[in-house]
Amino acid sequence: MRTRTLRFGLYADEQGLAWVSALVERAVAGSGSARIVDSGVARAFHGSELSTADVYDILEEQWAWEHPGQRSGARESVELRVRLVCSLRAWRRIRKSVIRALCPEGRAPHACRVPWFAS
């Protein structure tokens, strides 16, 4: 077992961030073989001049395109980082589970509740 990191770029407000965090927690709990050792939100990249808004700018554009004429409110680009102790197989299974929950419609056209990017 090693420490591995899940990273999700999000364009979310506090409520959306809490929803995604809960999805991750449920996926980890359901794995039976992983545990969260640290979780946090980054708004800038350590040691870089880039902010998360620079890196995930496509998510703000996605929101605007999917919700024409609506204000984005308190949404901002952030990166949710969750450090897990688990096997690579468990990490992949958890990541896949979270992505399915974020996007239950799959590839069909739809508007995302929280625009996201898995890195």
HELIX and SHEET records of a PDB file:
HELIX    1   1 GLU A   14  SER A   31  1                                  18    
HELIX    2   2 THR A   52  VAL A   55  1                                   4    
HELIX    3   3 ASP A   57  GLU A   66  1                                  10    
HELIX    4   4 LEU A   88  LEU A  102  1                                  15    
SHEET    1   A 4 ARG A  35  ALA A  42  0                                        
SHEET    2   A 4 GLU A  76  CYS A  86 -1                                        
SHEET    3   A 4 ARG A   2  ALA A  12 -1                                        
SHEET    4   A 4 TRP A 116  ALA A 118 -1                                        
END                                                                             
